[in-house]
Amino acid sequence: MGATQTRGGRRGWRRWLAFCASWLPAVAMAFASPSPGTSSALGPPPLRDYVVDAWTTRNGLPHNSLRDIAQTPEGHLWFATWEGAVRYNGIDFTVIGRGTTPALRDNGIGALYVDPAGRLWLSDSRGNLGRLQPDGQWRFWERTADWPQALIHDMAMDDRGRLWLLFENHGMGRLDRDDRFEYFPPPAGIPLPASFPRVAIDAEERIWVGTMDGLVIRQPDGRWERAPARWKLPPGLAWPYRAADGSMWLVAGDGVYRLLGKDVALVKQVPGLGHFTAMLRDRNGDLWLGTENHGLVRIGSHGVERLPAGDVLPNGRIASLLEDAEGNIWIGANGGLFRLRETLFSAITRRGGVSGEYVRAILEDRDGDLWIGGGGGLDRLGADGRIHHVDIVHAESGSDAPSVLSIAQGADGDLWVGTYADGVYRMRDGRLQRRYAQGEGVPSGHVRAIAVDDAGGVWAGTRRGVVKLDADGAHAPTAAGLPQGLITSLASIDGALWIGSVEGAHVLRGDKVERIDLSASGARSVFGFRSVHGDVWIATDRGLYRYRDGRLARVGLEQGLPVDAVFQFVPDRVGNVWVTSNRGVLRIRKDALDTAADGSATPLPNERYTEADGLPSAQANGSSSPSAILRRDGSVWIATAAGVASVDPVRLQRYVDRRPPPTVIERVALDGRDVPFDSRASLPGGKRIGVSYVGLSYVISDRIRYRTRLIGLDHDWVERDRQRTVEYMGLPPGDYVLQVAAAHPGGPWTTDTATWSFTIKPMWWQRTDTRAAAALLLLLVLWALYRYLVHRYRTKNVRLARLVNERTRDLQAQAERLLAADRERAQLLERVRRQAVAYERQAREDALTGLPNRRRFDEILKRDMAVAQRAGHPLCLALIDLDHFKRINDTHSHAVGDAVLREAALVFAAGSRAADLLARLGGEEFALLLPDTSLEEAIAICERMQHAFETHASWAGVDGLRVTFSVGIAQCRFDDTPARLLERADAAMYRAKNQGRNIICVDANPPEARL
């Protein structure tokens, strides 16, 4: 099909129509979505929604200029380069040239062609013509005296099986079926020496040839003509193209023409793009045009669309175009190989108009407009399909582009926008109405969630708990038990406010707070809530939780969820649930998810989608809201680290129900040496047989699954997952048939399997006569050996009995001595072990408080800093010093001071987390190491400890004794050493003491804040 689609139906189009028909149902299904970024129900998606993949010499190509592309019936793609022919199976490029086996006569490939019988032909720069044979070898035709030694530009076969060759700067040649060659020199007045590499043969056996000086036609009677003047083709370059349906097209100047009877009709003019150099009419009827240096053009249901040069495509000629059997568009250019493919997901990135690619929140308002918030501010995607930036800069904010973390729409239609450092904005009709900042009671920074309750009240999640916003400002609720740290999600469900934070999940009903304990499974942070049919699903850093009738059920790694932390849970209208994470988007059937939550032992079936499926980034965003939504048209939209992604679940069936990839065996090796495998092979026994195979698909080739069955050995299929080779060692003699099947993820297996039949010949020792003689000889040897052993046994039996009795007595005595020595050794080892444990504990434990001492702290600090710097995780160190501790010793005695130290250690330990390290460095100085903790979280932890000190009654049993502490906090930098981090924390602590004690000071030069 490859060259057929590239140059028109002239390249074996009858055979290819049947080949493509097997793939068409999987590619030609329509899918509907009126939103920008998704495909139309009546045709292919807009050009902007195609994913472009690129290959160059860095990826295995021998040369970056691709003159031609073809696809052979079994599914391989072939590329013509100046450094050989390249075969591609979706995974590997195999280069075939003068130095390979089999070898070509020249590396400069001019043209590729698949004839009606499915045979691949190629030509080179020296005029050689070759054809790939069924056994994998190449047959080359010997040139006659009149055969030009020049590059064969192009070739085509007529209905009588005659192959026509177009020579560069020469005329044409014809190779008949009986291998006779006839040369036709350029006739006078016909510009064949200025030919362009495009030839087409129509149904009347007229040969159409493109040249730099207009179109020329060879009539069946041998007459050469120029294009008729009545066609009014512009002067200069003109060339033909025959589509798969047999229709004839002409490209001349800046226009595309279609041949209708004896005349042509102008279909489309695309001015300003120079010369068109390649053309393709795809299965949807759209026209693709490659240019000299202006990229790619598509003319179809979406009008004239461009993929300009310099953006994705290089600034060079597009020499060839191909639509493969799966509907991918391949582009051969002077700067590499490119592929355009439809994907499940569509994307809108900065190139599509989003102000910032790092998108955090998306919301569909009541009018159907989509609001997009992120690092670049706020954008609106309107009904016109265009993105408009919304200016929400406030005069007092001090920010040119507030970073948006959350969006919500109030009961009155106003838009509420939460930001990273600029508070909350209230918008109406795209205009700023009011800003809520610190002066109105909103703590600065991190408004990651906004929710509107059933009564129309607006709630905002901040880094210091939740606040309610109204005309008078922001007010913190007085209900006891609410989280006071960073709020990561809010949802109004059935009259209650569900609150997610780094402290877990809470539910506010009126003035009552219910805490939902997720700690049993290790969950700490909650990223989202979703109500589905009375259940509430909670997305956390330890998977999904289902809250039903007051009971929790978890679905995590143990149940088959492929990732730990999940951000959002979006059910669609066709029974799927879309779950976002840092490692792609998961699709799970809702009924399967409920089954897993009910305790099913079966691994949870799911599909994970990444950039290969059209996501602009596999990293979806969490800790912001809403970061994934279901729109009214049924599409799911997701905020990612590189733009907005959308998927129409209606497209899913088309994406999932791809036909299984055709499977081929590419290589058979015997002890590492390649052997032919095109017919039944007879192989010697005792060898290692290796077989390489591949499923010929070019959509997600690296995800294809395989299974094999060796008839004659295996009783059933053997699953190979993504393994593309199988080896057999020491197969017994016999006849075997190897079958290989392939399948796309979640799809059916290939029914037309790749097979290879072979016979293992017996080794000399496996022959029947050899085995019979060996058996007889063995029986004679055994009889003689038996007689010898009986005689030997009788002569030695008496002597052995005597020696046994003597040695038995000696062994019994030795055994008793050894048992006694073993008991003494065990007792000694136990005493040594207990002493070692005691010494180890004393060396790393503070004797007074039982906390880790300075030595243990230094070890853990060095280890945790190395882990944090390598992984890029935050790490904070807090140095704590009890205020006026000497006064306590001098006033109340050292015994009271020691008691205060022990009680302080208990209070500090109660306020720290399981992952934190609390140590006593000496005297009244303590250290708290906080892994995976930002400065804001570290400050919140120390504030809770100060509150615990203030509420602690009767220190050391002394009435009225008040104990406080000063804290210095420093966050680890990527270039810090333990000593430097301690020095910065110590300096911050002394600032706290110098500024009046009982306060918290942060390192004056913290590292740059990161989202």
N, C-alpha and C positions, 0 to 999 in steps of 0.2 A: 504493500500500500504506500510505503514511504515516498518513493519517487513518483508514484501515480498521483498522489495528492499534491506533490510539489510542482509538477509540470503539467498536470491535467490527466485525463483518463487514458492517455496514450501509453502508460506504463502498466500494462496488465490489469486494466481496470475491471474486466469481467471477473477475474479470480478474486480481486480485492473487494469487489462489492459483496461477494458471498462471505469473505473473511470478516469484513466490517459488520455485516448483518448480525453476526453472533455477538458482537459487543454493543450494538446500537441500543437495545432495550435498557442496558445499564447506564448509558450516557445520555440518552435523549429524553428521559423523563422530565416533565415540567415541574416547576416548584414556584410557589407564589410568595411574594413579600413586597409590599409597596414601599417599605422603608429603604432609604439609601443604605448601601452596603450589603444588600441581599439581592438575590437574583429574581428576575421576572418570571412569572409562571409560564409565559409564552415563549421563552427563548433563553439564550445564555445570559450570564450576568454581565454587568458593565465591565469594561476593560480594566477599570481600577480595582475590581474585586479579584482579578486573577493574581495568583502568586507566581513570581518570576524566580526561577532557579538558574544558576549560571555555573558553567564549567570552563576552565582554561587549562593551560599547561600545568598549573599548580595542582589541578585535580586529576591528572592522569592523561589529558589529551597530549598527543605528540606535537601539535601545532595549533595555533589559535585562529587560523583561517580555515573555515569549513565551506567547501565549494558545493557540496551536495549531501542530501540525507535520503535514506531509503529504509523501509521496514520489510523484512522477509516474512513469508507466511507463518513460520513458527513463532514470530514475535520479536526477533532480534532487531535492533536498530543498527544501521551502518552509516558511517560518516566518511566523507572524502576529504582528506587533508593533503598538504604538500609533504608530509612525512609519513605517509602510508594510509591504508584503510583501517578504520577503527570499528570494532564490533562492541556493542554495549548491551548489557543484560539488565540494566537497572541498578547494578551494584558496581561492576568492574568494567573498565575499558580494556579491550584486548586489541593491541596494535599489530597489524599485519603489514610487513614490508619486505624489503630485499633481504634483510638479515634474519627473518623468522622462518619457522617450519610449520606449515608450507610457506614458500616465499613468493613474492611478487617480482616482476621484472623491473619495476621502477617505483619509487616512493611517492612521486608527484601524481596523485589521483585526480583525474579530470572530471569524471562523471560516474554516477551510480544509476543502475536501472534494474527494475524487477519486471521480467517479462510475463506474459499471460500464464505461463506454466509455473510461475513462482520462482524462477531461477534468477540469481543475482549476477549482473554483469558489471564490469568496471573497466574504465579506460584510464590511461596515464599520459604524462606529458610527452612521451616518445611515440605515441601512436599505438601502443600495445592494447589489445582487447582481450580481456579474460572473463571466464565464467566460473562461478563456484559450483563444484560438482557435489553429488550426494555424499561422497566419502570424505568431504571436507578439503579436498585438494582443489587446485586451480588449474583450469585448462586455458592455455593461451593459443591464439591463432597466429600462425606464421605469416608475416607480411609478404605480400607479393611486390613485384618491382614497381607497380603503380600505386601501391598503398602508401600514402604520405606519412613521413616520419614526423608527425606533428600532433599536438594535443588534440584529443577528441573532445570537443566542447560538450556534446550532448548526443543522445541516441534515442531511438524510438522504434518499435516493431509494429508493422502493419498487420492486417487481418490474415495475410498469407504467410506469416511467420518470418518475413524478411526484416532484418535489422538494419536500419538506416543510421549512418554515422555522420556527424557534422564535425569537420576538421577546422581547427583554428587557422585563419589566413589562407585556407584552401577551399575546395568544394566539398562535395558529399561522397560517401561511399555506401555500398549496400552489401551486406553479407547474407547470402541466400541460405536456405535450409540445408542444402547439400554442401555448404562451406565454400562455395564459389564467391569471390569478391569482385565487385565492379566499381570502378572509380568514375565520378562525374565531375569534371573540372568546372570551375565557375564560368558560366556563359557570359558573353559580352553584354555589358549594360546592367548586369545583376550584381549587387554588392555583396556577394557571398564571402569574399576575403575579409569584409568588415563584419563578420557574423557575431551575433550575441548568443551566449549559450542557452538558447531556448528553441526547441523543436516540438511541433505537435502534428499528429496525423489525424485527419478527420474521418468520418464514416465513409466518405467518397474516395478515400486513399489519396487525398491531396496532402502534400507536405508543406507545412507552414514553418517558415524559418525567420527568426528575428535577426535584424542587423542594425548597425549603428546608423544606417542610411535608409531606414524604412523597412516595411514588411515585404517579404518575397514569398511566392507560392510556386511549388512545382506541381503541375497537373499530372494526372495518371498517365498521359501520353508522353511525358517527358518535357513538355514545354515549361519554361520558367517565366513568371510574370511578377510585376510589382503589384501592390495593392491598388485596386481601382481608384481613380481620382474622385469618383462620386462619393467615396467613403469619407472624404475630407479629413483624413488623418493628418495630424501635424507632422512637419518634417522632423527628421532625426531618428533617434532610437525608437524602435517599435518591435514588439515580440508577441508570440501567441501563447495561449494557455488553454488546455483542455481539462475541464473539471471531471469529477468522477461520474457524473450523470451524462457525460458525453457532450455537454454544451461547450461551444468554442467562445473564447474571450480574447480580446486584444488589449494590449497596454501600449499607449502611444502618448508622448508628451506628458501632460498632467492629468490625462483622462483614462478611464477604463471603459471599453466598448464590448458589446456582446454581438456575436454574429447571429443574425436572424434571416434565414434563407440565404439570399445572395447579397444582402446588405448588412450594415452594422448599425447599432444604435448606441449612442453615448449613455452610459449608465451613471457615471459620476465623474466630476472633475474635482481634483484636490490640488489647487494651485499652491505654489510656494514651497514645494518639497523636493524639487529637482527631479531626477530620474527615478522611476520605479524599477527595481531590479529583481523582484521575486513576487510571486502571487500564489494565493491559496484560496479555494472556495471550500469552506468546511461543511460538515454534515448539517449544520443549521442554516446553510445558505448564505452566511456572512462571507464577505471578501476580505482577505488579509493581504496587505501590500507592503513589501520591504523596499526601502529606499537606499540611495547611494550613501547618504550621511545624515539623514534626518529621522532615523528610527523606523518605527512600525506604525501602520495605519490599519484600522478595521472599519469597514463600511457595512452596516447592518441595522438591526432593529433599534440600536441605540444611537443611530446617526453615524457621523464620522468621529471616530475616537483615535487618539494618538498615544503611542508610547514613545516619547521623544528620545533621541540620542543624547548621551551625556548624563542621563539620570540613572537608568538601569542598563540600557543598551549602550554599546560603545559608539564612538563617533567614527563609523566606518560602514562599509557596504554590507547589506544583508543579502547573502548570495542564495539562500535556499530556505524554504518553508515546508513544514510537514505537519499533518495531523495524524497522530498515531491511532491505533485501534481503540484506545481508551479515551480519545477526545483531547489529548494534550496537544498543544501547538509547540513545535520545535522550530527554533530559529538558528540557522547557521550564518554566522557573521564573520567579518574580518577580525573581530576581537574576541571570539570564543563561541561557545555553544550555550543557547538559552532555551528555557522551556516555560511556557505559560500554562498553568493548570488551574482548573476550578477546584475549590476546596469547600469543606463543610462550613468553615467560618469565613466571614468577611471582616474587613478591618478598615477603620478610619484612623489615620495617623496624622502626624504633623504635616506630611505632604498633602493630606486630604483636607487640611484646614484647621485641625485642632491646635489650640494655642500652645499646649505643652504635651509631649507624648506620655508623660507620667500621669495617667488619669487615675483619680481616686474615687470619684463618685459620679453616678449617672441617675437621672430621674426623668420620667415621662410625666408632663403636667396634664391638666384636664383638657387642654386644647390639642394634645397629641404631640406637642413639641418635646424634643429631647434636650435636657440640660446636662452638660458635661463639665465636671469640675476636676481640677488637678493642679499640678505645679505651675501651669501657665495661666491660671485664673479660671474664669467661667466662660463657657461657650454655649450657644443654643443652636441646635439643628432643627430648622423649621420645615414646614411642609414643602418649601421650594427645593428641598434637598441640599441646601447650602448651609454652611456653618458660619455663624455670626458671633464675633467676640463681644461679650457684654462687659462694659467698663464698670467695675464696682469699687474703684479706688475712692477712699474717703480722705478728706483733707487731713484728718488727725491720725490716720493709720500709719503714715510714714512708709508705706509700701506701694510700689508701682504696680505690682501684680500679686494680690493676695493668693496664697496657696490654699485651694479649696479642698476640704476634707469631707464635707457632708452637705447634703441638700435635702430639703423637705418642702412640701407645699401645705400651707395652712388651710383651715376651713373656709377662709375668706378668699382663697386663691392666691394670697401673697406667697412669695418664695422666700424661704429662710436658708441662708448659706453660712455654714460653719467653716472657719479657716484655721490655719496652722498657728498663726501668731497675731491675727487681727480681729479676734472676736467673732461675732455673729452679725450678718447683714440681713436686713429685711428689704425685699425687692417687690415692686409692683409694676407690672407692665414693662419690665426690663429696666426700671429706674430705682435708684436707691431711695428708700424711705427712712431708714434709721440704722444706726450701727450700735450694737451692744458690746461694750468693751469693759475694761476693769472699772471704769467709773460708774457703770451701771450694774456692777456686781458679778460680771463674768470673769472668772479667773483667766489670766493670760495663757494663751497657747492651747493647742490640741483640742479643738471642738470637733471630735471625730464622729459624733452621732447627734441627730436631731429627730425628734418624734413628735407627732401631733396626736393627742389623745382623743377619745370619743367626744369629749366636751369641747374640743377645739383648742385646748391648752397646748402650748408649745414648750417642749422640754429639750434641753441641750445637755449633752455629756461633755464634761470638761476634764482637765487633769486633776481636779479636786472634787470629783463627784458630780451629781446632776443639779441643774438649776432650772427653774421655771421662768419663762420670759413672758412679760406682759407690758402694758403701757407704762408701768412705773419702773421697769427695769428687770433685773434678774433676782430671783429669790431662791435660796436653798431650802428644800423641804426639811421639816423638823422631825420627821419620823426616825425613830431609833433603829440602828442596824443597817442603814444604807452604806454602800461603799464610799470611801472618801478618797480613793486614788483615781487613776486614769480610767475614764469610761471609754469603752471601745465599741459599744453597740447599744441601741435603744429600739424598742418596738412596743406599740400599743396594741394589745391583744385582749379582746373580750373585757374591756373596761379596766384592765390592769396595765401597768407600765413595767415591761421586762427590761432589765438593766444588765448589760454585760460589761465586765471590767477585768483588770488584771487580778482581781480578787474572786473571780468566779461569776455566778449568776444570782441575781436577786429579783424579786417581784414585789412591786409596790402596789398594794390595793388599799385605796383610801389613805389612812395613816398607819397601816400595818405593813411590815416588811417580812417577806418570806425568803430565806436563803436556801438556794438549791445546791446541795453539796455535790460537787463534781470531783472532789479530791481523791475519792477512792480509786479512780483510774488515772490519777496524775494530771488531770486537766487543770489549767491555771487561768488562761486567758480565754474569754468568750468573744467571738467575732460577729455573730449574727444569730437572729431568731427568725423562725418562719412557722406560721400557723397553717396546718394542713389537716382539714377534716377533724378538727377538735384536738389534734395532737400539736405540740409545740416542738419543733426540731431546733436544736442548739448546735451551732458550729463552733468548735473549740480547737485548741492546739493539741488535743488528743482525740481527734475524730468527731463523729456526730453523736449526739444524745437525743433520744426521743423521750419527751415528758408526756406521760399519759396517765390520767387519773391519779396524780401524785406520785407515780412511780417512774424511775429513770431506766432506760435501756441504752446501751452504748454500742456503736458500730465503729470499730477502729481497725488498726493493723491486724489484730488477731482474727477479725471476721473477714479479712480480704481487702480492706480499703488500702490502696497502694501508697497513700501518703498519710502523714501524722496530723499536720495542721491543716485544717480546712476553714475557708472564710465565709462563703455564702452558700445557701441551699435554695435553689429556684426550681420548683416543679413546673413543667410545661403542661400543655393541654392534651398531650397524646400519651401520657403515662410515664414520662421520663422525669428524672430529677437531675439537674445540672449543678455540680458542686465545684466551687473554685478553690484553687490552692496555689502555692508558690511553684508547683511542678506540673502545671497544666490544669485543664478543665476535665472533670470526670462526668461521665454520663452513666446513670444507674437507673434501672427500672424501679419505679416506686414500690411495686409489690415485692420485688426482690429485697429492697431495703427494709421493708417492714418484716419480711421473713427473717432477715439477718438480725434485726432488733429483737425478734421473738425468741432468738436463741438457736437458730438453725446452725448445724455444724458444717453445712456446705459453704465453701468459699464464695464470697459475694461476687457475682459477675458484674463487671464494669468495663467501660472503655475510657482510656485517658487520651486526651487530645493535646497536641503541642503546636509548635510553629509549623510542623509538617502538614497540619490540617488547616492552616490559614490564620492561626492566632498570631497577632503581631508580636506577642511575647508569651511564653508559657507561664510567666510570673503574673498571676492575677493579684489584685490588691486586696488587702484586708485592713482591719483597724480603721475603716472609713465606711461611710454608708450614704445611700445604698451603693454597693460596688458591683451588684449584679441584679438585673430586674427582668421581669416578663412584661413585654409591651402588649398593648391591646390587640395588635395584629398577630399575636402568638409567638413573636420572635423573642429570643433571649439575648440580652445585651450585657457585656462584661467589661469592667474596667481593668486594664492591664498596665504593665510598666512601659509599654511602647505604643499605647493608643487604645481605642475602643474596639472590641470585637463583638460581632453579632452572629447569631445562628438561627435559621428558621428550621424548627424541628420537622417541618414537612419535607425539607430537603434530605432529612436523615435517611429515609428509606432508599433514596437514590444513592446516597453515599455508602450505606451499609450493604445494599444488595448488588454490589459489583460482581460481575461474573468472576469465577475463580481464574487466577492467572494460568495461561498455558505453561506447562512445565517441560523443560528440556534437560537432557543429560549433556553436559558440556565437555566432560573430561573423564577418562578412565585411565588409571595408572596401575602398573604392576610393579611392586617394589619401588615406587617413585618414578617409573619410566612410563611415558604415555604409550598407550596401545590403541589401535583402531577399535571403534565400537559401533560402526554403522550396520554390521551384520553379526550373526551369531559367532561368538569368539570361542575358541578352544584354548584354554589356559592350563599351564602346568600346575600341579598341586603344590601345597606348601608355601605359597606366595601371599604377600599382603596386597589386597585389592582395594584401591581407593577410587571412589566415584564422586564426582562433583556435579551438582545439578542446580537449577535455578528456576524460579517462577518468573516468567517474563511479563512483569507489570512495571509501569513507570510512575505510579501514583505515590505509593508508600512502600517502596521495594524492601526497605530494611525491616518492615513489620510482617512480611509474608511468613506464614508457618508452613512446615513441611512434615510429611510422614512417608515412611518407606515400608515396603514389604518384599522380602526375598522369598519368592515361591520356591519351595524345596528346603527351606530352613525355618522361616517364620510362619506361625499359625495365624497371626493377625497383624494388623498395621502397627508399626512402631513410631510413636510420636517423636519428632526431632526438634520441635520448637522452631527456632530460626537458623538452625544448623544446616549448612548447604553442602556438607560432605558426609559420606559414610564409608567406613572401612570394615573389611572382613579379613580375618586371619585364619589360615589353616582350614579352609572349607573342605569337607570330605568330598570324594569324587562323586560326580553326578551332574544332572542338568538343572539349571537355575534360571529364574526370570526375576529381575529386579524391577519393581514398580515404584514410581515416585509421584506423589500427589502434593499439591500446594493449595493454600487458601489464604484469603485476606483475613485480617482480624475480625472474628465474629461471622465470617462468611462460610459458604459451603466449600467442600473439597472438590478438586478437579476430578471429573469423571473420566476424561480422556487422559489417562496417566502417561507419563514418560516411561518407557520400558526398555530394558536391555537384557537380551538372552545370552547366556554363556554356559559353557561346559567345563568342569574341572576334571582334567585327566588324572588318573591314579598315578602315584609314585611307584617306583619299581617294587617297593616293599608292600604296596597296596594291591598288586595284581593277584588273581586267584591262585595260579600255579605256584607263585612265590610263597604265598601264605600257607599252602598245603605242605610244601617241602619244609618250611620253617616249623610248622606244627609237629611234623614227624620227627625232625631232628631234636626239637625241644623235649618230646616224650622220651627219647633215648637218653638224652643227657639227664633228665630228671630221674629215670630208673637207676642209672649208674650212680648218681649222687645219693640217692636213697640208700643203696647198698653200702656205700662208703660211710655214710653217717651212722647207720645202724651198728656197723662194726666198731666205729670210733666210740660211740656211746657206751657199748658194753665194756670196752677195755678201760674206760676212764670212770665208770660209774662208782666203783668201790673207792678209788682215791678221792674222788670229789666229795663223797659222803663224809669221809674222815676230815677233810679240810673244812667242810662246812661246819661241823660240830665245834672244831677248835676256834674258828674265826667268829662263830656266833657268840661264844663266851666273851671274847675280847671286845666285840662290838657293843655288847650290852653294858660293859663297864665304861667304855668310852661315851656311850650315850648318856649315862647318868652324870658323868662329869660335865659334859656339854650343856645339859639342861640346867645344872646349878650355875654355871658361868653365864648362861643366857639370862637367867632371872636377875643376877647381880647387874648385868649390863643394862637391862631394861629399867631397873630402879635408878641407876646412875643417870641415864638419859632423861628420865622424867624430872629429876631434880634440876639438871642443867636447863631443860626447857622452861620450867617454871621461873628459874632465876633470870633467863634471857627475856622472858615476857615482862617480868617486873622491871628489869633495867630499861627495856625499850619504852615501857609506859612512863617511867620516871624521867627519861631523857626528853620526852615530848609533851609532858603534862605538867601544868602548874599545880603545885602541891596544895595551895590554899583554896583555889576556886574549882579545880578539876578541869579547867579549860585548857586547850592547847597553849603551849608556851611559845616563847619567841622563836625557838629553833623550829618547832612544827609550823609556825606561821610563815617563816621564811621559805620553807620547802613548798608549802601550798601556794604562796604568792608567786613564786617563780614558775610553778607549773601552770596555774590559771592564767597568768599573763601571757605565757607562750601560746596557750590554746586560744585565748581571746584575740591576740594579734594575728594569729594564723587564719582564724575563721572570720575575722572582722566583727566579732560580737562585742557589745559594750561590757566594761568591767569598771567597777567603782571601788575605792578604798576609803573607809571612814576611820580616822584616828580619834579616839574618845578619851578625854581626861576628866576625872572627877574633880569638881571645883572645891577649893579650900580643904583638901583632904588632910593636909598637915594639921589644920586647926582641929579636925575631928580627933586625930591621934593625941594632940596636946591637951585637948579639953576633956575627952571621954576615955582615954587610954587606948593603947594599941590593940587590946582585945576587941574593943568596940570597932576600931578601924578595920580589923580583920573581918569581923562580922559584916560590916558595911560592904566590904569588897565581895564577900561571898553572895550577899543578897543582890548587889548590883549585877554580878555575873548572871544570877538567875533571871533578873528582869531583862537584861540584854538578850539572853538566850531565848526567852519567851517572845520577844519582839522580832527576832530574826527568823529567816526562813530555813527550810531544810538544806537548801543548796548553799547557804551562806556559811562563812567561816568566822567564828567569834574567838578571839584569842586574847590572853593577857600578856602584854609585852613587858610588864614590870611595874612595880609600885601601883599607882592608881591609874595607869595608862592601859587602855584596851584598844584592840583593832578589830574592825568588821570588814571582811572582804566580800563584795557583792557581785558575783558573776551574772552575766546576761542582764545587767541592770543599768538603765540610763541615769543621768544626773537627777532628773525629776523624780524617778522612782526611789533613788537613794535618799534624796531629801525627805520624801514622804515616809520612808522607813525610820529615819532618825527622828522625824517629828513625832511619829507614834511612840518611839522609845522615850522621848522627853515627856510626852503626855503620861506614859506609864510611870515615870519617876515622880511626876507631880502628884499622881493619885496614890502612890505607894505610902501606906501608913506605917508609922512606928518602925523606923529604920533601926535595926539592931536592938529593938526593944527599948529605945530611948525616946521618950515622949518629946515631941517638938523638934526632933532632929530632922532637918531638911537637907536632902542630898540632890545636887544638880551636876550636870556635866556639860563640857564644851566639845564641839565636834568640828573637825576639819575634813572635808570631802574632796577627793580628786578623782577624775576619770582617766583611765588608762589611754594613752596615745599609742599609735602604731610603732613609734620609735622609742618608747619608754623602756627604762630598765627598772628592776624592783627598787633599787636605791633612789632613783629619780622620782618614782611614784610616791615612795614613802616621804621623800623630802618635800614634795609639793603638798601632800596631805598634812604633813607636820606643820608646814608654814601656814596653811589654812587654819589648823587647830590653834596655833598661837595667835593668829589674828582674832579668833573667836574669844580667847581668854583676855586678850588686850582690849577687846571691845566691850567688856563687861561680863563675860562668862554666861553660861546657860544659853548659848546661842549656837547656830550652825553657820559655818562659813564654808564657801566653795572655792576651790582653786581659782585664782584670778585669771588663769589662761586655760580654760577648758578646751578640749578638742572640738572641732566643728560639729555642730548638731547634724544628725542624719535622721531621715524619716525611717 
